[in-house]
């Protein structure tokens, strides 16, 4: 997804939320905004491992678009 697409989606959401009248939905969105996402230690460990791999071998990394192109070719 390109930056322009993301910006358009954000603006659309902001517009929708600004016109929202359903109090229960507003409360759910507020709760969602205030929720803290729990990240488990095993997830942190995997991230640390991947960051270490990247730092040790930065030439072996593919950008997202290239990786997606390769996956689509295999389908």
C-alpha positions in Angstrom: 0.0 0.0 0.0 1.4 3.3 -1.0 1.7 6.3 1.3 -0.9 8.2 -0.7 -3.4 5.3 -0.3 -2.8 5.3 3.4 -3.3 9.0 3.7 -6.6 8.8 1.8 -7.8 6.0 4.0 -6.9 7.9 7.2 -8.7 11.0 5.9 -11.7 8.9 5.1 -11.7 7.3 8.6 -11.4 10.8 10.2 -14.3 12.1 8.2 -16.4 9.0 9.1 -15.6 9.2 12.8 -16.3 13.0 12.9 -19.8 12.3 11.6 -20.4 9.3 13.8 -23.5 9.4 16.0 -23.6 5.9 17.4 -22.5 6.3 21.0 -21.8 2.6 21.5 -19.5 2.5 18.5 -17.7 5.7 19.7 -17.2 4.0 23.1 -15.8 0.9 21.4 -13.4 3.0 19.3 -12.3 4.9 22.4 -11.7 1.6 24.2 -9.7 0.3 21.3 -7.6 3.5 21.2 -6.8 3.1 24.9 -6.1 -0.6 24.9 -2.5 -1.6 25.4 -1.4 -4.4 23.1 0.4 -7.1 25.0 3.5 -8.3 23.3 4.7 -11.7 24.6 8.3 -12.5 25.4 8.5 -15.1 22.7 7.4 -12.4 20.2 10.1 -10.1 21.4 12.7 -12.9 21.2 11.8 -13.5 17.5 12.0 -9.8 16.7 15.4 -9.6 18.4 16.6 -12.6 16.4 15.3 -11.1 13.1 16.9 -7.7 13.9 20.2 -9.4 14.7 20.0 -11.4 11.4 19.4 -8.2 9.5 22.3 -6.4 11.2 24.6 -9.3 10.4 23.4 -9.8 6.8 21.7 -6.7 5.5 22.4 -7.7 1.9 20.1 -10.7 2.2 17.0 -8.7 2.8 14.2 -8.1 0.3 11.9 -5.1 0.4 8.2 -5.8 0.7 7.2 -5.2 -2.9 10.0 -7.5 -4.2 9.1 -10.2 -1.7 5.4 -10.0 -2.7 6.3 -10.2 -6.4 8.3 -13.4 -5.7 5.5 -14.9 -3.7 3.0 -14.1 -6.5 5.2 -15.7 -9.1 5.1 -18.9 -7.1 1.3 -19.1 -6.9 
